[in-house]
């Protein structure tokens, strides 16, 4: 069984930029979908109810190699920079599934 790989980002958006951030994230998702080895399913963006400037995004990938290739892709890097520019904090990362219940 192959290990499940996810990307997960924590995004603190600059005040007043929430709508622009959501649009930029959707544009990044389209870039990801056009990669030679795209995510294995749709990504998800969630926004905190208590703090509307706080977002989390996550999505599954077929392999760690696919995530690493995405992080080297110039178009993906441009899209990521687009959303980073709308944030005061941006913490993307890669994760593996270790348990499910």
ChimeraX attribute file (.defattr): number of C-alpha atoms within 10 A of each C-alpha:
attribute: neighborCount
match mode: 1-to-1
recipient: residues
	/A:1	3
	/A:2	6
	/A:3	12
	/A:4	14
	/A:5	21
	/A:6	21
	/A:7	18
	/A:8	19
	/A:9	16
	/A:10	17
	/A:11	22
	/A:12	22
	/A:13	24
	/A:14	16
	/A:15	11
	/A:16	11
	/A:17	12
	/A:18	19
	/A:19	10
	/A:20	13
	/A:21	23
	/A:22	17
	/A:23	12
	/A:24	19
	/A:25	21
	/A:26	17
	/A:27	16
	/A:28	20
	/A:29	20
	/A:30	14
	/A:31	19
	/A:32	20
	/A:33	16
	/A:34	12
	/A:35	15
	/A:36	11
	/A:37	16
	/A:38	20
	/A:39	23
	/A:40	15
	/A:41	11
	/A:42	13
	/A:43	19
	/A:44	14
	/A:45	15
	/A:46	13
	/A:47	16
	/A:48	10
	/A:49	9
	/A:50	7
	/A:51	9
	/A:52	14
	/A:53	19
	/A:54	18
	/A:55	20
	/A:56	17
	/A:57	16
	/A:58	19
	/A:59	18
	/A:60	22
	/A:61	22
	/A:62	17
	/A:63	18
	/A:64	17
	/A:65	12
	/A:66	18
	/A:67	21
	/A:68	11
	/A:69	15
	/A:70	20
	/A:71	13
	/A:72	11
	/A:73	15
	/A:74	10
	/A:75	16
	/A:76	20
	/A:77	14
	/A:78	13
	/A:79	19
	/A:80	20
	/A:81	15
	/A:82	16
	/A:83	21
	/A:84	21
	/A:85	13
	/A:86	20
	/A:87	19
	/A:88	12
	/A:89	14
	/A:90	19
	/A:91	11
	/A:92	15
	/A:93	12
	/A:94	16
	/A:95	13
	/A:96	13
	/A:97	10
	/A:98	7
	/A:99	5
	/A:100	4
	/A:101	2
